[in-house]
Amino acid sequence: MSGSALVFPVGMDQYAIPAGLVREVVTNVRPTRLPTAPDVLIGVFNLRGEVVPMFDTAAMLGFGMLQGADVAIVVTLQAGPAGFMVGALPSIHMLGQSIGPSELRGTLGTYDSRDGIAVLLDVEQLILPHTNLTMAHSHDSVSVQ
């Protein structure tokens, strides 16, 4: 897959989401926490009247939890919209050639990027173990701000 992607840092590495899946980037996100949700589900937030689940991208990749992040990449998935919390505003890059596979679950491989190497996320696969959780919490009666 070479093409346009949103590239963002998670820890010391760069990750990417195909631009065609991205609905929008939202800043200053303050999700409402859900007390029974696992660590990967930060909470839900209100996006113009739509309740959107917010996932911690670092936790989903097995890197611990992001601290102090308030930027979300909202993607459109088969299960509905989902927000992926990232460490900084993403930038749009044209990914070059694949330079190899990635060992991480929910990834499609490593690619040449303008600033080095980016690991391309397969957001459907990354969120798959949490799909029932996503839909259940998105439809809960929760007051979100």
TIVO-2410 file (N, C-alpha, C; in nm, 3 decimals):
# residues 145
REC num residu      c1      c2      c3 atome chaine
REC   1      M   0.085  -0.118   0.000     N      A
REC   1      M   0.000   0.000   0.000    CA      A
REC   1      M   0.088   0.122   0.000     C      A
REC   2      S   0.111   0.181  -0.110     N      A
REC   2      S   0.173   0.312  -0.108    CA      A
REC   2      S   0.060   0.410  -0.135     C      A
REC   3      G   0.067   0.522  -0.073     N      A
REC   3      G  -0.038   0.621  -0.088    CA      A
REC   3      G  -0.039   0.716   0.029     C      A
REC   4      S  -0.141   0.798   0.036     N      A
REC   4      S  -0.153   0.900   0.137    CA      A
REC   4      S  -0.195   0.841   0.271     C      A
REC   5      A  -0.130   0.887   0.379     N      A
REC   5      A  -0.162   0.839   0.513    CA      A
REC   5      A  -0.137   0.951   0.613     C      A
REC   6      L  -0.206   0.943   0.726     N      A
REC   6      L  -0.179   1.035   0.837    CA      A
REC   6      L  -0.074   0.967   0.924     C      A
REC   7      V   0.037   1.035   0.947     N      A
REC   7      V   0.149   0.981   1.023    CA      A
REC   7      V   0.157   1.055   1.156     C      A
REC   8      F   0.180   0.981   1.264     N      A
REC   8      F   0.181   1.037   1.398    CA      A
REC   8      F   0.274   0.956   1.487     C      A
REC   9      P   0.325   1.018   1.594     N      A
REC   9      P   0.413   0.944   1.684    CA      A
REC   9      P   0.335   0.866   1.789     C      A
REC  10      V   0.386   0.750   1.822     N      A
REC  10      V   0.345   0.674   1.940    CA      A
REC  10      V   0.476   0.632   2.004     C      A
REC  11      G   0.507   0.693   2.117     N      A
REC  11      G   0.638   0.671   2.176    CA      A
REC  11      G   0.745   0.729   2.084     C      A
REC  12      M   0.848   0.650   2.057     N      A
REC  12      M   0.959   0.695   1.975    CA      A
REC  12      M   0.941   0.662   1.827     C      A
REC  13      D   0.836   0.590   1.792     N      A
REC  13      D   0.816   0.545   1.655    CA      A
REC  13      D   0.703   0.619   1.586     C      A
REC  14      Q   0.701   0.611   1.453     N      A
REC  14      Q   0.598   0.673   1.372    CA      A
REC  14      Q   0.500   0.566   1.324     C      A
REC  15      Y   0.372   0.596   1.330     N      A
REC  15      Y   0.266   0.506   1.284    CA      A
REC  15      Y   0.180   0.582   1.185     C      A
REC  16      A   0.106   0.507   1.105     N      A
REC  16      A   0.026   0.570   1.001    CA      A
REC  16      A  -0.109   0.502   0.988     C      A
REC  17      I  -0.209   0.581   0.951     N      A
REC  17      I  -0.343   0.532   0.918    CA      A
REC  17      I  -0.373   0.579   0.777     C      A
REC  18      P  -0.419   0.488   0.689     N      A
REC  18      P  -0.452   0.530   0.552    CA      A
REC  18      P  -0.549   0.648   0.553     C      A
REC  19      A  -0.518   0.750   0.474     N      A
REC  19      A  -0.599   0.872   0.472    CA      A
REC  19      A  -0.744   0.845   0.434     C      A
REC  20      G  -0.769   0.745   0.351     N      A
REC  20      G  -0.905   0.715   0.308    CA      A
REC  20      G  -0.997   0.669   0.420     C      A
REC  21      L  -0.940   0.625   0.532     N      A
REC  21      L  -1.021   0.581   0.645    CA      A
REC  21      L  -1.049   0.694   0.744     C      A
REC  22      V  -0.974   0.803   0.731     N      A
REC  22      V  -0.982   0.911   0.830    CA      A
REC  22      V  -1.099   1.003   0.799     C      A
REC  23      R  -1.182   1.019   0.899     N      A
REC  23      R  -1.296   1.110   0.889    CA      A
REC  23      R  -1.254   1.252   0.924     C      A
REC  24      E  -1.180   1.265   1.035     N      A
REC  24      E  -1.130   1.396   1.076    CA      A
REC  24      E  -1.032   1.380   1.191     C      A
REC  25      V  -0.961   1.489   1.219     N      A
REC  25      V  -0.871   1.496   1.333    CA      A
REC  25      V  -0.932   1.597   1.430     C      A
REC  26      V  -0.940   1.558   1.556     N      A
REC  26      V  -1.004   1.642   1.657    CA      A
REC  26      V  -0.902   1.671   1.767     C      A
REC  27      T  -0.893   1.798   1.807     N      A
REC  27      T  -0.802   1.836   1.915    CA      A
REC  27      T  -0.882   1.873   2.040     C      A
REC  28      N  -0.812   1.882   2.150     N      A
REC  28      N  -0.872   1.917   2.280    CA      A
REC  28      N  -0.985   1.822   2.317     C      A
REC  29      V  -0.967   1.694   2.290     N      A
REC  29      V  -1.067   1.593   2.320    CA      A
REC  29      V  -1.063   1.561   2.469     C      A
REC  30      R  -1.177   1.563   2.531     N      A
REC  30      R  -1.190   1.528   2.673    CA      A
REC  30      R  -1.294   1.418   2.686     C      A
REC  31      P  -1.253   1.292   2.669     N      A
REC  31      P  -1.352   1.183   2.674    CA      A
REC  31      P  -1.406   1.161   2.814     C      A
REC  32      T  -1.530   1.114   2.818     N      A
REC  32      T  -1.591   1.074   2.944    CA      A
REC  32      T  -1.548   0.931   2.972     C      A
REC  33      R  -1.485   0.911   3.085     N      A
REC  33      R  -1.436   0.778   3.122    CA      A
REC  33      R  -1.552   0.685   3.153     C      A
REC  34      L  -1.530   0.559   3.124     N      A
REC  34      L  -1.628   0.455   3.153    CA      A
REC  34      L  -1.568   0.362   3.257     C      A
REC  35      P  -1.628   0.354   3.375     N      A
REC  35      P  -1.564   0.283   3.486    CA      A
REC  35      P  -1.539   0.134   3.462     C      A
REC  36      T  -1.616   0.068   3.380     N      A
REC  36      T  -1.597  -0.076   3.360    CA      A
REC  36      T  -1.519  -0.109   3.234     C      A
REC  37      A  -1.473  -0.008   3.163     N      A
REC  37      A  -1.404  -0.031   3.036    CA      A
REC  37      A  -1.257  -0.070   3.061     C      A
REC  38      P  -1.201  -0.151   2.972     N      A
REC  38      P  -1.058  -0.185   2.983    CA      A
REC  38      P  -0.972  -0.062   2.950     C      A
REC  39      D  -0.843  -0.071   2.982     N      A
REC  39      D  -0.752   0.043   2.963    CA      A
REC  39      D  -0.744   0.094   2.820     C      A
REC  40      V  -0.763   0.006   2.721     N      A
REC  40      V  -0.751   0.052   2.582    CA      A
REC  40      V  -0.864   0.146   2.543     C      A
REC  41      L  -0.979   0.136   2.610     N      A
REC  41      L  -1.092   0.225   2.583    CA      A
REC  41      L  -1.087   0.339   2.684     C      A
REC  42      I  -1.040   0.454   2.638     N      A
REC  42      I  -1.026   0.569   2.727    CA      A
REC  42      I  -1.162   0.619   2.773     C      A
REC  43      G  -1.260   0.614   2.685     N      A
REC  43      G  -1.394   0.661   2.715    CA      A
REC  43      G  -1.468   0.691   2.587     C      A
REC  44      V  -1.566   0.778   2.597     N      A
REC  44      V  -1.643   0.820   2.480    CA      A
REC  44      V  -1.646   0.972   2.478     C      A
REC  45      F  -1.666   1.028   2.358     N      A
REC  45      F  -1.679   1.174   2.348    CA      A
REC  45      F  -1.788   1.207   2.248     C      A
REC  46      N  -1.838   1.329   2.261     N      A
REC  46      N  -1.946   1.378   2.177    CA      A
REC  46      N  -1.885   1.451   2.058     C      A
REC  47      L  -1.913   1.402   1.939     N      A
REC  47      L  -1.866   1.466   1.817    CA      A
REC  47      L  -1.989   1.512   1.739     C      A
REC  48      R  -2.028   1.637   1.763     N      A
REC  48      R  -2.147   1.696   1.699    CA      A
REC  48      R  -2.270   1.606   1.714     C      A
REC  49      G  -2.297   1.562   1.836     N      A
REC  49      G  -2.416   1.482   1.865    CA      A
REC  49      G  -2.399   1.332   1.850     C      A
REC  50      E  -2.285   1.287   1.804     N      A
REC  50      E  -2.259   1.144   1.787    CA      A
REC  50      E  -2.162   1.098   1.895     C      A
REC  51      V  -2.197   0.991   1.966     N      A
REC  51      V  -2.111   0.938   2.070    CA      A
REC  51      V  -2.006   0.848   2.003     C      A
REC  52      V  -1.878   0.883   2.024     N      A
REC  52      V  -1.768   0.813   1.959    CA      A
REC  52      V  -1.676   0.753   2.066     C      A
REC  53      P  -1.647   0.623   2.057     N      A
REC  53      P  -1.552   0.563   2.152    CA      A
REC  53      P  -1.410   0.611   2.122     C      A
REC  54      M  -1.332   0.631   2.228     N      A
REC  54      M  -1.195   0.679   2.216    CA      A
REC  54      M  -1.099   0.572   2.266     C      A
REC  55      F  -1.009   0.528   2.178     N      A
REC  55      F  -0.912   0.424   2.211    CA      A
REC  55      F  -0.773   0.484   2.228     C      A
REC  56      D  -0.697   0.426   2.319     N      A
REC  56      D  -0.558   0.465   2.342    CA      A
REC  56      D  -0.472   0.384   2.244     C      A
REC  57      T  -0.420   0.451   2.142     N      A
REC  57      T  -0.344   0.383   2.038    CA      A
REC  57      T  -0.222   0.312   2.095     C      A
REC  58      A  -0.151   0.376   2.187     N      A
REC  58      A  -0.033   0.313   2.246    CA      A
REC  58      A  -0.070   0.186   2.322     C      A
REC  59      A  -0.176   0.191   2.400     N      A
REC  59      A  -0.220   0.073   2.477    CA      A
REC  59      A  -0.263  -0.040   2.383     C      A
REC  60      M  -0.329  -0.005   2.273     N      A
REC  60      M  -0.373  -0.108   2.178    CA      A
REC  60      M  -0.254  -0.178   2.112     C      A
REC  61      L  -0.142  -0.106   2.099     N      A
REC  61      L  -0.022  -0.164   2.040    CA      A
REC  61      L   0.066  -0.233   2.143     C      A
REC  62      G   0.025  -0.225   2.272     N      A
REC  62      G   0.101  -0.291   2.377    CA      A
REC  62      G   0.213  -0.208   2.436     C      A
REC  63      F   0.206  -0.075   2.422     N      A
REC  63      F   0.313   0.013   2.469    CA      A
REC  63      F   0.279   0.090   2.596     C      A
REC  64      G   0.178   0.051   2.670     N      A
REC  64      G   0.138   0.129   2.786    CA      A
REC  64      G   0.042   0.239   2.743     C      A
REC  65      M   0.009   0.325   2.836     N      A
REC  65      M  -0.091   0.427   2.808    CA      A
REC  65      M  -0.028   0.562   2.774     C      A
REC  66      L  -0.092   0.634   2.681     N      A
REC  66      L  -0.050   0.770   2.649    CA      A
REC  66      L  -0.082   0.860   2.767     C      A
REC  67      Q   0.005   0.954   2.795     N      A
REC  67      Q  -0.018   1.048   2.903    CA      A
REC  67      Q  -0.034   1.189   2.846     C      A
REC  68      G  -0.140   1.257   2.886     N      A
REC  68      G  -0.159   1.396   2.849    CA      A
REC  68      G  -0.195   1.421   2.704     C      A
REC  69      A  -0.232   1.319   2.629     N      A
REC  69      A  -0.268   1.337   2.488    CA      A
REC  69      A  -0.410   1.392   2.477     C      A
REC  70      D  -0.432   1.478   2.379     N      A
REC  70      D  -0.567   1.530   2.357    CA      A
REC  70      D  -0.600   1.543   2.209     C      A
REC  71      V  -0.531   1.465   2.125     N      A
REC  71      V  -0.555   1.464   1.981    CA      A
REC  71      V  -0.611   1.328   1.943     C      A
REC  72      A  -0.719   1.328   1.866     N      A
REC  72      A  -0.779   1.203   1.822    CA      A
REC  72      A  -0.793   1.202   1.671     C      A
REC  73      I  -0.760   1.088   1.613     N      A
REC  73      I  -0.787   1.064   1.471    CA      A
REC  73      I  -0.915   0.982   1.467     C      A
REC  74      V  -1.019   1.040   1.411     N      A
REC  74      V  -1.149   0.971   1.402    CA      A
REC  74      V  -1.154   0.900   1.267     C      A
REC  75      V  -1.178   0.770   1.273     N      A
REC  75      V  -1.186   0.689   1.152    CA      A
REC  75      V  -1.327   0.632   1.139     C      A
REC  76      T  -1.363   0.596   1.017     N      A
REC  76      T  -1.490   0.530   0.991    CA      A
REC  76      T  -1.462   0.383   0.968     C      A
REC  77      L  -1.518   0.299   1.056     N      A
REC  77      L  -1.501   0.155   1.049    CA      A
REC  77      L  -1.635   0.088   1.020     C      A
REC  78      Q  -1.632  -0.041   0.992     N      A
REC  78      Q  -1.758  -0.114   0.970    CA      A
REC  78      Q  -1.848  -0.107   1.092     C      A
REC  79      A  -1.789  -0.108   1.213     N      A
REC  79      A  -1.867  -0.103   1.337    CA      A
REC  79      A  -1.913   0.038   1.371     C      A
REC  80      G  -1.866   0.138   1.297     N      A
REC  80      G  -1.902   0.276   1.324    CA      A
REC  80      G  -1.777   0.359   1.346     C      A
REC  81      P  -1.795   0.485   1.384     N      A
REC  81      P  -1.678   0.571   1.404    CA      A
REC  81      P  -1.602   0.531   1.530     C      A
REC  82      A  -1.472   0.557   1.528     N      A
REC  82      A  -1.388   0.533   1.645    CA      A
REC  82      A  -1.277   0.636   1.646     C      A
REC  83      G  -1.240   0.680   1.764     N      A
REC  83      G  -1.131   0.775   1.779    CA      A
REC  83      G  -1.008   0.704   1.830     C      A
REC  84      F  -0.894   0.737   1.772     N      A
REC  84      F  -0.765   0.684   1.816    CA      A
REC  84      F  -0.684   0.799   1.874     C      A
REC  85      M  -0.660   0.795   2.005     N      A
REC  85      M  -0.583   0.900   2.071    CA      A
REC  85      M  -0.437   0.884   2.031     C      A
REC  86      V  -0.376   0.995   1.990     N      A
REC  86      V  -0.236   0.993   1.948    CA      A
REC  86      V  -0.159   1.101   2.022     C      A
REC  87      G  -0.026   1.091   2.019     N      A
REC  87      G   0.058   1.178   2.099    CA      A
REC  87      G   0.076   1.320   2.046     C      A
REC  88      A   0.045   1.344   1.919     N      A
REC  88      A   0.063   1.477   1.861    CA      A
REC  88      A  -0.020   1.486   1.734     C      A
REC  89      L  -0.036   1.606   1.683     N      A
REC  89      L  -0.109   1.624   1.557    CA      A
REC  89      L  -0.042   1.542   1.447     C      A
REC  90      P  -0.120   1.469   1.370     N      A
REC  90      P  -0.061   1.391   1.261    CA      A
REC  90      P  -0.028   1.481   1.143     C      A
REC  91      S   0.058   1.432   1.055     N      A
REC  91      S   0.085   1.501   0.931    CA      A
REC  91      S   0.054   1.406   0.816     C      A
REC  92      I   0.024   1.463   0.701     N      A
REC  92      I  -0.010   1.381   0.585    CA      A
REC  92      I   0.119   1.352   0.508     C      A
REC  93      H   0.141   1.224   0.482     N      A
REC  93      H   0.259   1.180   0.408    CA      A
REC  93      H   0.215   1.088   0.295     C      A
REC  94      M   0.294   1.086   0.193     N      A
REC  94      M   0.280   0.983   0.090    CA      A
REC  94      M   0.373   0.870   0.132     C      A
REC  95      L   0.316   0.754   0.162     N      A
REC  95      L   0.400   0.641   0.199    CA      A
REC  95      L   0.463   0.585   0.073     C      A
REC  96      G   0.589   0.548   0.086     N      A
REC  96      G   0.660   0.489  -0.026    CA      A
REC  96      G   0.646   0.338  -0.025     C      A
REC  97      Q   0.749   0.273  -0.069     N      A
REC  97      Q   0.750   0.128  -0.079    CA      A
REC  97      Q   0.747   0.062   0.058     C      A
REC  98      S   0.690  -0.058   0.061     N      A
REC  98      S   0.696  -0.140   0.180    CA      A
REC  98      S   0.841  -0.183   0.199     C      A
REC  99      I   0.889  -0.171   0.322     N      A
REC  99      I   1.026  -0.215   0.349    CA      A
REC  99      I   1.029  -0.337   0.439     C      A
REC 100      G   0.911  -0.394   0.466     N      A
REC 100      G   0.907  -0.518   0.542    CA      A
REC 100      G   0.784  -0.530   0.627     C      A
REC 101      P   0.765  -0.649   0.683     N      A
REC 101      P   0.649  -0.673   0.769    CA      A
REC 101      P   0.669  -0.609   0.906     C      A
REC 102      S   0.564  -0.608   0.982     N      A
REC 102      S   0.569  -0.563   1.121    CA      A
REC 102      S   0.526  -0.681   1.208     C      A
REC 103      E   0.588  -0.694   1.322     N      A
REC 103      E   0.556  -0.803   1.415    CA      A
REC 103      E   0.433  -0.771   1.500     C      A
REC 104      L   0.390  -0.646   1.501     N      A
REC 104      L   0.279  -0.605   1.588    CA      A
REC 104      L   0.144  -0.645   1.531     C      A
REC 105      R   0.056  -0.691   1.620     N      A
REC 105      R  -0.082  -0.721   1.581    CA      A
REC 105      R  -0.149  -0.591   1.537     C      A
REC 106      G  -0.231  -0.601   1.434     N      A
REC 106      G  -0.304  -0.484   1.388    CA      A
REC 106      G  -0.223  -0.391   1.300     C      A
REC 107      T  -0.115  -0.443   1.242     N      A
REC 107      T  -0.035  -0.361   1.152    CA      A
REC 107      T  -0.021  -0.431   1.017     C      A
REC 108      L   0.003  -0.351   0.914     N      A
REC 108      L   0.014  -0.402   0.777    CA      A
REC 108      L   0.157  -0.407   0.726     C      A
REC 109      G   0.250  -0.351   0.799     N      A
REC 109      G   0.389  -0.351   0.757    CA      A
REC 109      G   0.456  -0.218   0.782     C      A
REC 110      T   0.584  -0.211   0.747     N      A
REC 110      T   0.660  -0.087   0.761    CA      A
REC 110      T   0.682  -0.027   0.623     C      A
REC 111      Y   0.677   0.105   0.618     N      A
REC 111      Y   0.683   0.177   0.491    CA      A
REC 111      Y   0.779   0.293   0.499     C      A
REC 112      D   0.836   0.325   0.385     N      A
REC 112      D   0.917   0.444   0.370    CA      A
REC 112      D   0.825   0.564   0.388     C      A
REC 113      S   0.872   0.662   0.463     N      A
REC 113      S   0.795   0.784   0.484    CA      A
REC 113      S   0.889   0.902   0.472     C      A
REC 114      R   0.836   1.017   0.456     N      A
REC 114      R   0.915   1.139   0.439    CA      A
REC 114      R   1.016   1.158   0.553     C      A
REC 115      D   0.977   1.121   0.674     N      A
REC 115      D   1.064   1.141   0.791    CA      A
REC 115      D   1.130   1.012   0.838     C      A
REC 116      G   1.134   0.909   0.755     N      A
REC 116      G   1.196   0.784   0.795    CA      A
REC 116      G   1.107   0.665   0.766     C      A
REC 117      I   1.072   0.593   0.871     N      A
REC 117      I   0.992   0.471   0.858    CA      A
REC 117      I   0.863   0.489   0.938     C      A
REC 118      A   0.752   0.443   0.882     N      A
REC 118      A   0.624   0.445   0.952    CA      A
REC 118      A   0.562   0.305   0.946     C      A
REC 119      V   0.502   0.265   1.057     N      A
REC 119      V   0.431   0.138   1.063    CA      A
REC 119      V   0.284   0.165   1.031     C      A
REC 120      L   0.234   0.101   0.928     N      A
REC 120      L   0.096   0.123   0.884    CA      A
REC 120      L   0.001   0.038   0.967     C      A
REC 121      L  -0.098   0.103   1.027     N      A
REC 121      L  -0.196   0.033   1.110    CA      A
REC 121      L  -0.310  -0.021   1.026     C      A
REC 122      D  -0.356  -0.138   1.061     N      A
REC 122      D  -0.480  -0.195   1.007    CA      A
REC 122      D  -0.584  -0.172   1.116     C      A
REC 123      V  -0.652  -0.057   1.110     N      A
REC 123      V  -0.739  -0.017   1.220    CA      A
REC 123      V  -0.855  -0.115   1.242     C      A
REC 124      E  -0.905  -0.177   1.137     N      A
REC 124      E  -1.012  -0.277   1.154    CA      A
REC 124      E  -0.962  -0.394   1.238     C      A
REC 125      Q  -0.842  -0.443   1.209     N      A
REC 125      Q  -0.786  -0.555   1.285    CA      A
REC 125      Q  -0.746  -0.513   1.426     C      A
REC 126      L  -0.696  -0.392   1.439     N      A
REC 126      L  -0.654  -0.342   1.569    CA      A
REC 126      L  -0.772  -0.331   1.664     C      A
REC 127      I  -0.886  -0.291   1.612     N      A
REC 127      I  -1.003  -0.270   1.696    CA      A
REC 127      I  -1.092  -0.395   1.706     C      A
REC 128      L  -1.068  -0.494   1.621     N      A
REC 128      L  -1.153  -0.613   1.616    CA      A
REC 128      L  -1.178  -0.677   1.752     C      A
REC 129      P  -1.076  -0.698   1.837     N      A
REC 129      P  -1.104  -0.759   1.968    CA      A
REC 129      P  -1.194  -0.674   2.057     C      A
REC 130      H  -1.211  -0.548   2.021     N      A
REC 130      H  -1.287  -0.454   2.104    CA      A
REC 130      H  -1.418  -0.411   2.038     C      A
REC 131      T  -1.457  -0.475   1.928     N      A
REC 131      T  -1.575  -0.433   1.853    CA      A
REC 131      T  -1.702  -0.440   1.936     C      A
REC 132      N  -1.725  -0.549   2.006     N      A
REC 132      N  -1.845  -0.559   2.089    CA      A
REC 132      N  -1.844  -0.454   2.198     C      A
REC 133      L  -1.728  -0.432   2.255     N      A
REC 133      L  -1.713  -0.331   2.358    CA      A
REC 133      L  -1.745  -0.193   2.302     C      A
REC 134      T  -1.694  -0.165   2.182     N      A
REC 134      T  -1.715  -0.036   2.118    CA      A
REC 134      T  -1.864  -0.009   2.099     C      A
REC 135      M  -1.932  -0.104   2.040     N      A
REC 135      M  -2.073  -0.085   2.010    CA      A
REC 135      M  -2.155  -0.077   2.139     C      A
REC 136      A  -2.123  -0.158   2.238     N      A
REC 136      A  -2.198  -0.157   2.363    CA      A
REC 136      A  -2.186  -0.022   2.432     C      A
REC 137      H  -2.063   0.030   2.442     N      A
REC 137      H  -2.044   0.156   2.512    CA      A
REC 137      H  -2.090   0.275   2.430     C      A
REC 138      S  -2.088   0.267   2.298     N      A
REC 138      S  -2.134   0.378   2.215    CA      A
REC 138      S  -2.284   0.399   2.229     C      A
REC 139      H  -2.357   0.295   2.263     N      A
REC 139      H  -2.501   0.306   2.273    CA      A
REC 139      H  -2.549   0.315   2.418     C      A
REC 140      D  -2.456   0.312   2.515     N      A
REC 140      D  -2.495   0.330   2.654    CA      A
REC 140      D  -2.552   0.471   2.672     C      A
REC 141      S  -2.633   0.485   2.773     N      A
REC 141      S  -2.684   0.616   2.805    CA      A
REC 141      S  -2.580   0.684   2.893     C      A
REC 142      V  -2.490   0.759   2.829     N      A
REC 142      V  -2.380   0.823   2.898    CA      A
REC 142      V  -2.386   0.972   2.866     C      A
REC 143      S  -2.365   1.053   2.966     N      A
REC 143      S  -2.359   1.196   2.946    CA      A
REC 143      S  -2.217   1.232   2.906     C      A
REC 144      V  -2.198   1.276   2.783     N      A
REC 144      V  -2.065   1.314   2.737    CA      A
REC 144      V  -2.062   1.461   2.704     C      A
REC 145      Q  -1.946   1.519   2.723     N      A
REC 145      Q  -1.931   1.662   2.701    CA      A
REC 145      Q  -1.857   1.690   2.574     C      A
***
